[in-house]
Amino acid sequence: MKKLGLVLAFVLALAATGFAQSNGLLIDSFEVTISGGPEGTVDFGAGNGSAVTVSAVTDQVYVYSGKQSLKVDYDAVEGGYMWVARGFNLDAKNSSWDVKSENINWKEYNALAFYVYGSGSKAKAAFDIKDAGNEIFRYLFEDNFKGWKQIVCPFSDFIARSDWQSDIADKNDTIDFPLKSYQFEHLQPAKGALYFDEVEVIKK
């Protein structure tokens, strides 16, 4: 009877895992060589006195899954700006996700989610997405936790950026799919490091 109970528990655990996975699609795992520049895998930069660098971290304390995570060291000063982006049609030619955006059935999902290793710094950060019309939408989160936490960003909670949009953005205040890219930006004034892993689209 005890053995049967263990088998049943194992089967239920597998079923639960399968159900959880069916609600999400992993689009970016950071299991690539992390590099910048025109041939890089991450499109990042900063200006007006702010600074940002990215690197791969293999210390398992700072890895949520797989072999590595993305570390972002940042120094955000008043009046400065920065970005750390992955996706398509970016200046870094090899920054595409693990899954092509046009192959995602976006109608099946209503949120984006990612894992962050926080330090409890209280620093504020933005998670931006660029839609099919080149319009940028923003979701804000705060480093008010320690260790790994999943940040869930419902599409309905994204707000079109009012501080900056490119000249070619359609600016219709509507998220048009498929998405082209996402980016992280730490808001000033703040200095430190955050670790990112597993970006996925989910059904919340």
C-alpha positions in Angstrom: 0.0 0.0 0.0 2.9 2.4 0.9 4.5 1.7 -2.5 1.3 2.3 -4.3 0.9 5.6 -2.5 4.4 6.7 -3.6 3.7 5.7 -7.2 0.4 7.7 -7.1 2.2 10.7 -5.7 4.8 10.5 -8.5 2.1 10.3 -11.2 0.3 13.3 -9.7 3.5 15.3 -9.6 4.2 14.5 -13.2 0.6 15.5 -14.1 1.0 18.8 -12.3 4.3 19.5 -14.0 2.8 18.8 -17.4 -0.2 21.1 -16.6 2.1 23.9 -15.6 4.3 23.6 -18.7 1.2 23.6 -20.9 0.3 27.0 -19.6 3.6 28.6 -20.8 6.1 28.6 -23.6 9.8 29.3 -22.8 11.0 31.8 -25.4 14.4 32.8 -24.0 16.7 30.8 -21.7 20.0 32.8 -22.0 21.8 29.5 -22.8 24.0 31.3 -25.3 27.4 33.0 -25.4 26.6 36.4 -23.9 28.2 39.2 -26.0 27.6 42.7 -27.2 28.3 44.6 -30.4 27.0 44.3 -33.9 27.5 40.5 -33.9 26.4 40.1 -30.3 23.7 38.2 -28.6 22.5 41.0 -26.4 21.7 44.6 -27.5 22.6 46.9 -24.7 23.9 50.4 -24.0 23.6 53.5 -21.9 23.9 57.2 -22.1 23.9 60.6 -20.3 26.2 59.3 -17.6 24.5 55.9 -16.9 26.4 52.7 -17.5 25.5 49.0 -18.0 27.3 45.8 -18.7 26.1 42.2 -19.3 27.7 38.8 -18.7 26.9 35.2 -18.3 26.9 33.7 -14.8 27.3 30.0 -14.1 27.4 30.0 -10.3 24.3 27.9 -9.6 23.2 30.2 -6.8 22.5 32.8 -9.5 21.1 30.4 -12.1 17.4 29.5 -12.0 17.6 26.8 -14.6 20.0 25.4 -17.1 23.7 26.3 -17.0 23.7 30.0 -16.8 21.8 33.2 -16.4 22.1 36.8 -17.6 23.8 39.2 -15.1 23.2 42.9 -15.6 25.5 45.3 -13.7 24.1 48.8 -13.8 24.7 52.4 -12.7 21.7 54.5 -13.4 22.2 58.2 -12.8 19.7 61.0 -12.7 18.9 62.0 -16.3 20.6 58.9 -17.8 19.2 56.0 -19.6 20.1 52.4 -20.5 18.7 49.3 -22.1 19.4 45.5 -22.3 17.4 43.9 -25.1 16.8 40.6 -26.7 14.7 39.9 -29.8 14.4 40.6 -33.5 15.5 43.5 -35.7 17.9 44.8 -33.1 21.4 46.2 -33.7 22.9 43.1 -32.2 22.4 40.6 -35.0 22.4 37.4 -32.9 20.1 38.6 -30.1 17.0 36.5 -31.2 15.0 34.4 -28.8 15.0 30.6 -28.7 11.7 30.7 -30.4 10.8 32.8 -33.5 8.1 35.4 -32.6 6.1 34.6 -35.7 5.9 31.0 -34.7 4.2 31.8 -31.4 0.4 31.7 -31.3 0.1 34.9 -29.3 -3.7 34.4 -28.9 -3.0 31.5 -26.6 -1.2 33.7 -24.0 -2.0 36.8 -22.0 1.2 37.6 -20.2 5.0 37.6 -20.3 7.0 36.3 -17.3 10.6 36.2 -16.3 12.7 35.2 -13.3 14.8 37.7 -11.4 17.3 37.2 -8.6 16.8 40.2 -6.4 18.9 41.7 -3.6 16.2 43.7 -1.9 17.7 47.0 -3.0 14.3 48.6 -3.6 15.6 49.8 -7.0 12.9 50.2 -9.6 13.2 48.7 -13.1 11.2 48.6 -16.3 10.4 45.6 -18.6 9.6 47.0 -22.1 8.2 45.2 -25.1 8.3 46.4 -28.7 5.3 45.4 -30.8 4.8 44.7 -34.5 4.2 48.4 -35.1 7.5 49.4 -33.3 5.6 50.9 -30.4 7.1 50.4 -27.0 5.1 49.4 -23.9 6.3 49.4 -20.3 5.8 47.3 -17.2 7.4 48.4 -13.9 8.7 46.2 -11.1 10.8 46.7 -8.0 13.8 44.8 -6.5 12.0 44.4 -3.2 12.8 40.7 -2.6 15.9 38.4 -2.2 16.6 35.4 -4.2 14.6 34.1 -7.3 11.2 35.4 -8.0 9.0 35.2 -11.1 7.7 38.5 -12.4 4.4 38.1 -14.2 3.5 40.9 -16.6 -0.1 40.7 -18.0 -0.4 42.3 -21.4 -3.3 44.3 -20.1 -0.9 46.0 -17.6 1.6 47.3 -20.1 1.4 51.1 -20.7 2.6 52.7 -23.9 5.7 54.8 -23.1 5.0 58.5 -23.1 8.6 59.6 -22.6 10.0 58.1 -25.9 8.9 56.3 -29.0 10.7 55.9 -32.3 9.7 57.9 -35.3 8.5 54.8 -37.1 6.3 53.6 -34.2 2.6 53.5 -35.1 1.6 54.9 -31.7 -1.9 53.4 -31.6 -1.7 52.5 -27.9 -2.5 48.9 -28.7 -0.1 46.0 -28.4 0.1 44.5 -31.9 1.4 41.0 -32.2 3.8 39.4 -33.0 6.2 41.1 -30.6 9.6 42.1 -31.9 11.7 42.3 -28.7 11.8 43.0 -25.0 14.3 45.0 -22.9 15.2 45.7 -19.3 15.9 49.2 -18.0 17.0 50.1 -14.5 15.5 53.5 -13.4 17.6 56.2 -11.9 19.1 56.7 -9.4 20.3 53.2 -8.6 23.4 51.0 -8.8 23.9 47.3 -8.5 23.3 44.0 -10.2 20.3 41.8 -11.1 20.2 38.3 -12.6 17.6 37.3 -15.2 16.5 33.8 -16.4 13.7 32.1 -18.3 11.6 34.5 -20.2 8.3 32.9 -21.3 4.8 33.7 -22.5 2.1 32.3 -20.2 -1.6 31.9 -19.8 -2.2 33.6 -16.5 
